[in-house]
Amino acid sequence: MQAQKRASVLAALRERVDLALRQQRWEQATGALEEALALEPGDPDLLGKLGEARSGLRKSQQAAAQARASSSEKAERWDDAVQAWGEYLALEPPDRAAAQVEIARVEKARSVARSYSQARTALTKRDYDSAVSLLKAIVVEDEAYKDASRLMAQAIEARRARRRLWRSHRLREKVASSLRVISASAHRAIRARRVRLGFGIALGLALVVGASVAIMGYLQGNRLSPAQVLAELRTTRPTETVPTTLAPAPTVTPTPALILAVASTPTPPVAPTPRPTRTASPQPEWVTEFAEPILEAIADRTPSFQDDFGAGSAGWKEGYCPGSMKYIEGELVVTDCRVFRTNIDWRDFALEVDVRFLEGTISTAEWWLHFRDPGESSGLDHILTLSDNGNVRISLAKRTGGHDSADFDNVALSNNQTNHILLIAKGNRFAFYLNGQPLHYAESDALRFGMSWFDATGEVAMDNFKIWDISDIPELP
């Protein structure tokens, strides 16, 4: 009875083994074979199939490790890639030497990626010496690695500018030091004069005292009364005549009366130039009749979406992005990248955002706000362009193609200061504010809908993004 039961169990196990082997489920096949060999030790058929299952399992695990390594590399998760290749080696692959070459390549890529990250951190902290050193090593290794060459050029230029500033500081310090030395010398000279003056006063006092003592002695010795002394002093003594050389008397030219009259004529007082009375310039009509009613309507309204890019901020996506998009210390820092967000593309909206160019960015850095973009690379979107040099351009698409543009030179804050942008889009009417002041108004019926997105060349930081859906606000006259 036991033998029949054992044979039945063994037959069932063999069926499971065969099915698992056909389906290449190597782990299940291995488990079933180990159970079968426990009932039938040394069975050559079972041992052969066990070797096949274990070989298939090893190859499957090797393939999985290679796939993990490859996907980790593509995502630049270098630590995971190195770990996956280590697991591959532990499975005793036939191409062990090739795997070790791959591991060395990945470790090198990990080192370069760490140096690149450290260089960007150094740039953010304005540690230009460290940034240049790190980026130079990367460029020597791989000249085309991301934007390392461009960042190195920026870091070198920023370092030069800092050194020029440092030299000017040193010059000012030397001048200040020289002035301090001169001032100290002057103080010493003043003190010396004071000492000499004090000495002279003391000497004078001593002479007065000595004279007084002499007079008192004289009085006492001659027994003269003060009245007698005064009488003696008043006694007229003969005067010794001293011959003098005669010189011609100077000729005095009388001043003409006319000159005296002119000289003595009082100068009439000069009336002060009247100052212009400052009058408040009236706001443009589009401000009072279009923009202000909308701003008053949303003043107490919570934005439809807002983001201060602080902890937990997410949802912004990269479009074409040879550079990067990162959340850094409460700002969205965009470097040579296009960024956007879904579900904020209202046709009628009010949008505001703070923008600043980071120190050390390229001199030609620009930031763009695209809106009403229909997509599909049409090139017909509306655009606001802010340049690092303070210039602003507003371009509205035309139905016939191209744009109508308005340029404003040096109206924005430069030198890495923050500019506040406000845009109102309602129907075919658009109002633009810069740093709280009205900037421009325009109309265009070329685009009735589309998405909004940002783009940048160089390094630009954005903060305090807010947008209101104003489609419920009635059309204004």
C-alpha positions in Angstrom: 0.0 0.0 0.0 2.8 2.4 0.9 4.6 1.6 -2.4 1.5 2.4 -4.4 1.0 5.7 -2.6 4.7 6.6 -3.1 4.5 5.7 -6.8 1.4 7.9 -7.2 3.0 10.9 -5.5 6.2 10.4 -7.6 4.1 10.3 -10.8 2.3 13.5 -9.9 5.7 15.2 -9.1 7.1 14.1 -12.5 4.1 15.7 -14.3 4.6 18.9 -12.4 8.3 18.9 -13.3 7.6 18.3 -17.0 5.0 21.1 -17.1 7.2 23.6 -15.3 10.2 22.8 -17.6 8.1 23.3 -20.7 6.9 26.7 -19.4 10.4 27.6 -18.2 9.2 28.1 -14.7 12.6 27.1 -13.4 12.0 27.7 -9.7 8.9 25.5 -9.6 10.6 22.8 -11.6 13.6 22.8 -9.2 11.3 22.6 -6.1 9.3 19.7 -7.6 12.5 17.8 -8.7 14.0 18.1 -5.2 10.8 16.6 -3.7 10.9 13.8 -6.2 14.5 13.0 -5.6 13.7 12.8 -1.9 11.3 9.9 -2.8 13.6 8.4 -5.5 17.2 9.3 -4.6 19.8 8.9 -7.4 17.2 8.6 -10.2 19.3 9.6 -13.3 16.3 11.0 -15.1 15.3 13.2 -12.2 19.0 14.3 -11.7 19.3 15.3 -15.3 16.2 17.3 -15.2 17.3 19.0 -12.0 20.5 20.1 -13.7 18.5 21.5 -16.6 16.2 23.4 -14.2 19.0 24.8 -12.2 20.8 25.9 -15.3 17.7 27.6 -16.7 17.1 29.3 -13.3 20.7 30.7 -13.3 20.3 32.0 -16.8 17.0 33.6 -15.9 18.5 35.3 -12.9 21.4 36.5 -14.9 19.2 38.0 -17.6 17.1 39.7 -14.9 20.2 41.2 -13.3 21.4 42.5 -16.6 18.0 44.0 -17.3 18.0 45.8 -13.9 21.5 47.1 -14.5 20.5 48.4 -17.9 17.3 50.2 -16.7 19.2 51.6 -13.7 21.9 53.1 -16.1 19.2 54.7 -18.2 17.7 56.3 -15.2 21.2 57.3 -13.9 20.7 55.3 -10.7 24.3 54.3 -10.7 24.4 52.6 -7.3 21.6 50.3 -8.3 23.4 49.6 -11.6 26.6 48.6 -9.8 24.6 46.4 -7.4 22.8 44.6 -10.3 26.1 43.9 -12.0 27.5 42.5 -8.8 24.5 40.2 -8.5 25.2 39.1 -12.1 28.8 38.2 -11.3 27.7 36.2 -8.2 25.7 34.0 -10.6 28.9 32.8 -12.2 28.2 33.9 -15.8 30.3 32.6 -18.7 31.3 36.1 -19.7 32.8 37.1 -16.4 35.5 39.3 -17.9 33.0 41.3 -19.9 30.9 41.8 -16.9 33.8 43.2 -14.9 34.5 45.6 -17.8 30.8 46.7 -17.5 31.1 47.2 -13.8 34.2 49.4 -14.3 32.4 51.5 -16.9 29.4 52.0 -14.6 31.5 52.9 -11.6 33.3 55.5 -13.8 29.9 56.9 -14.9 28.8 57.1 -11.3 32.0 59.0 -10.4 31.4 61.5 -13.2 27.7 61.9 -12.2 28.7 62.6 -8.6 31.3 65.2 -9.7 28.7 66.9 -11.9 26.2 67.0 -9.0 28.9 68.4 -6.7 29.9 71.0 -9.3 26.3 72.2 -9.6 26.1 72.5 -5.8 29.3 74.4 -5.8 27.9 76.8 -8.4 24.8 77.3 -6.3 27.0 78.2 -3.3 29.2 80.4 -5.5 32.2 78.3 -4.8 33.6 78.8 -8.3 37.1 77.4 -7.7 35.6 74.0 -6.7 33.1 74.1 -9.6 35.8 74.8 -12.2 38.0 72.0 -10.9 35.2 69.5 -10.9 33.8 70.5 -14.3 37.3 70.5 -15.9 37.9 66.9 -14.8 34.5 66.0 -16.3 35.2 67.8 -19.6 38.6 66.1 -19.9 36.9 62.7 -19.5 33.9 63.4 -21.7 33.6 66.8 -23.5 30.0 66.2 -24.5 28.8 65.2 -21.0 25.5 67.0 -20.5 26.2 70.8 -20.2 29.5 70.5 -18.3 31.4 72.6 -20.9 28.9 75.4 -20.7 28.8 75.4 -16.9 32.6 75.4 -16.8 32.7 78.5 -19.0 30.2 80.2 -16.8 32.1 79.2 -13.6 35.4 80.5 -15.1 33.8 83.8 -16.1 32.1 84.2 -12.6 35.5 83.5 -11.0 37.2 86.2 -13.1 34.5 88.7 -12.2 34.9 87.9 -8.5 38.7 88.3 -8.8 38.3 91.6 -10.5 35.9 92.7 -7.7 38.4 91.4 -5.1 41.2 93.4 -6.7 39.1 96.5 -6.6 38.4 95.8 -2.9 42.1 95.3 -2.3 42.8 98.6 -4.0 40.2 100.4 -1.8 41.7 98.7 1.3 45.2 100.0 0.3 43.8 103.5 -0.2 42.0 103.3 3.1 45.1 102.1 4.8 47.2 104.9 3.3 44.5 107.4 4.5 44.7 105.9 8.0 48.5 106.3 8.0 48.2 109.9 6.9 45.5 110.5 9.5 47.6 109.0 12.2 50.6 111.2 11.2 48.4 114.2 11.3 47.2 113.4 14.7 50.7 112.9 15.9 51.7 116.3 14.5 48.7 117.9 16.2 49.7 116.3 19.5 53.3 117.5 19.0 52.1 121.1 18.3 49.9 120.9 21.4 52.9 119.8 23.5 55.0 122.6 22.1 52.2 125.1 22.8 51.8 123.8 26.3 55.6 124.1 26.8 55.5 127.7 25.5 52.6 128.6 27.8 54.4 127.1 30.8 57.6 129.0 29.9 55.6 132.2 29.6 54.0 131.6 33.0 57.4 130.9 34.5 58.8 134.2 33.1 55.8 136.2 34.4 56.3 134.6 37.8 60.0 135.3 37.7 59.4 138.9 36.7 56.9 139.3 39.5 59.4 138.0 42.0 62.1 140.3 40.7 59.8 143.4 40.9 58.9 142.5 44.5 62.5 142.1 45.4 63.3 145.5 43.8 60.5 147.1 45.7 61.6 145.6 48.9 65.2 146.5 48.3 64.6 150.1 47.5 61.7 150.6 49.9 59.6 152.2 47.2 55.9 152.4 47.6 53.7 151.5 44.6 52.8 155.2 44.2 56.5 156.0 43.9 57.0 153.3 41.4 54.2 154.6 39.2 55.6 158.1 39.5 59.0 156.8 38.3 57.5 155.0 35.4 55.6 158.2 34.4 58.9 160.2 34.4 59.7 161.3 30.8 63.0 159.8 29.7 65.1 161.2 26.8 64.4 159.3 23.6 67.2 158.1 21.5 66.9 159.3 17.9 67.5 156.6 15.3 68.3 157.7 11.8 66.0 156.4 9.1 66.4 156.1 5.4 64.1 158.4 3.5 62.0 156.7 0.8 59.6 158.3 -1.6 56.0 158.2 -0.5 53.8 155.8 -2.3 51.6 157.2 -5.0 47.9 156.8 -4.2 45.7 156.6 -7.3 42.2 157.8 -6.5 39.4 155.5 -7.4 37.1 157.0 -10.0 33.7 157.9 -8.7 32.0 155.7 -11.4 33.9 152.7 -10.2 33.0 153.4 -6.6 29.4 153.9 -7.6 29.3 150.6 -9.4 31.1 148.8 -6.7 28.8 150.1 -4.1 25.6 149.4 -6.0 23.9 146.5 -4.2 23.3 143.4 -6.2 19.6 142.7 -6.6 18.5 139.4 -5.0 18.2 136.4 -7.4 14.7 135.0 -7.4 14.7 131.2 -6.8 13.8 129.0 -9.8 10.3 127.8 -9.2 10.1 123.9 -8.8 7.7 122.1 -11.1 4.6 121.0 -9.4 4.4 117.2 -9.3 1.1 116.0 -10.6 0.1 112.3 -10.6 0.0 111.0 -14.2 -3.3 109.4 -15.0 -3.4 105.6 -15.4 -4.0 104.3 -19.0 -7.6 103.6 -19.8 -6.9 99.9 -20.1 -5.8 99.8 -16.5 -8.9 101.4 -15.0 -11.4 99.8 -17.4 -10.0 96.3 -18.0 -7.2 95.3 -15.6 -8.3 96.8 -12.3 -11.8 95.4 -12.3 -10.4 91.9 -12.8 -7.7 92.3 -10.1 -10.4 93.6 -7.7 -12.6 90.5 -8.5 -9.8 88.1 -7.7 -8.3 90.0 -4.7 -10.1 87.9 -2.1 -10.3 84.8 -4.2 -8.0 81.8 -3.6 -5.9 81.0 -6.7 -7.2 78.1 -8.8 -3.6 76.8 -8.4 -0.6 78.0 -6.6 2.9 76.7 -5.9 5.7 78.1 -3.7 8.0 75.3 -4.8 8.7 74.4 -1.2 8.9 70.9 0.5 6.4 68.6 -1.1 6.1 70.5 -4.4 5.7 68.3 -7.4 3.9 67.9 -10.7 6.0 70.1 -12.9 7.2 68.3 -16.0 10.1 68.7 -18.4 9.5 69.2 -22.1 12.6 69.6 -24.3 15.3 69.7 -21.7 19.0 69.4 -22.5 19.6 71.0 -19.1 17.7 70.4 -15.8 14.7 71.3 -13.7 15.2 71.1 -9.9 13.5 72.2 -6.7 16.2 74.1 -4.7 15.5 75.9 -1.4 11.9 76.9 -2.2 12.5 77.8 -5.8 12.0 75.9 -9.1 15.4 76.3 -10.8 15.3 75.8 -14.5 18.5 75.4 -16.6 18.2 75.3 -20.4 14.9 73.5 -20.0 11.2 73.8 -20.9 8.8 73.1 -18.1 5.0 72.8 -17.9 2.2 71.6 -15.7 -1.1 69.9 -16.8 -4.6 71.1 -15.8 -3.8 74.8 -15.6 -4.4 75.7 -19.2 -7.4 78.0 -18.9 -8.3 80.2 -21.8 -9.1 83.2 -19.5 -6.7 83.6 -16.6 -4.6 85.9 -14.4 -1.1 84.6 -13.7 1.7 85.9 -11.5 5.2 84.6 -10.8 8.5 85.8 -9.4 11.5 85.3 -11.6 15.2 85.9 -11.1 18.4 85.0 -13.0 20.9 83.1 -10.8 24.3 84.7 -10.2 26.9 83.3 -12.6 24.5 82.5 -15.4 25.4 83.3 -19.0 25.1 87.0 -20.0 22.6 86.1 -22.7 20.2 84.3 -20.3 16.5 84.6 -21.1 13.2 83.4 -19.5 10.0 82.9 -21.6 6.4 82.7 -20.6 4.4 81.0 -23.5 0.6 81.1 -23.3 -2.3 80.2 -25.6 0.0 77.7 -27.3 -2.0 75.3 -29.4 0.9 72.8 -29.6 2.0 70.7 -32.5 5.0 73.0 -33.0 2.8 75.6 -34.6 5.0 78.5 -33.5 1.8 80.6 -33.1 1.8 81.0 -29.3 1.9 84.3 -27.4 5.2 85.0 -25.6 6.6 87.2 -22.9 10.4 87.3 -22.9 12.5 88.6 -19.9 16.2 89.0 -20.5 19.0 89.1 -17.8 20.0 92.6 -19.0 16.6 94.0 -18.0 14.9 94.0 -21.4 11.4 92.8 -21.9 9.7 91.8 -25.2 6.0 90.9 -25.6 5.0 89.1 -28.8 1.4 88.2 -29.8 0.8 85.8 -32.6 -1.0 87.1 -35.8 -3.6 85.1 -37.8 -1.4 85.6 -40.9 1.7 84.2 -39.2 4.5 85.8 -37.3 4.1 88.1 -34.3 3.4 91.7 -33.3 6.1 92.6 -30.8 6.6 95.4 -28.3 10.1 95.9 -26.9 10.9 97.6 -23.5 14.6 98.2 -22.8 16.0 98.2 -19.3 12.6 98.2 -17.6 13.2 95.0 -15.5 15.4 94.6 -12.4 18.9 93.2 -13.3 21.8 91.9 -11.2 20.0 88.8 -10.1 17.1 90.7 -8.5 13.6 89.3 -8.4 11.1 90.5 -11.0 7.3 90.1 -10.4 5.4 89.2 -13.5 1.6 89.6 -13.8 -0.4 88.6 -16.9 -4.1 89.0 -17.4 -5.7 87.2 -20.5 -9.4 87.7 -21.1 -10.8 86.9 -24.5 -8.7 88.7 -27.0 -7.4 91.3 -24.5 -4.1 91.0 -22.6 -2.6 93.2 -19.8 1.0 92.9 -18.6 2.4 94.3 -15.3 6.0 94.3 -14.2 6.9 94.7 -10.5 3.5 96.1 -9.7 3.4 98.7 -12.5 1.4 98.7 -15.7 3.7 97.7 -18.6 1.7 97.0 -21.8 -1.8 96.3 -23.2 -2.5 94.5 -26.5 -5.3 92.7 -28.3 -5.1 89.6 -30.5 -7.8 87.2 -31.7 -5.3 84.8 -33.3 -5.5 82.2 -30.6 -8.5 81.3 -28.5 -7.1 78.4 -26.4 -3.8 76.6 -25.7 -1.4 75.6 -23.0 0.9 77.7 -20.8 4.6 76.8 -20.2 8.0 78.3 -19.2 11.3 78.1 -21.0 14.8 79.3 -20.1 18.3 79.6 -21.4 20.9 79.9 -18.6 19.9 79.4 -15.0 16.6 80.9 -13.8 14.7 80.5 -10.6 10.9 80.8 -10.2 8.8 81.2 -7.1 5.3 82.1 -5.8 3.4 80.9 -8.9 -0.3 81.7 -8.8 -3.0 81.4 -11.5 -6.7 82.2 -11.4 -9.4 80.9 -13.8 -11.3 84.1 -14.6 -13.7 82.6 -17.2 -16.6 83.4 -14.8 -15.8 87.1 -14.8 -18.1 88.9 -17.3 -16.6 90.4 -20.4 -15.6 94.0 -19.8 -16.4 96.9 -22.1 
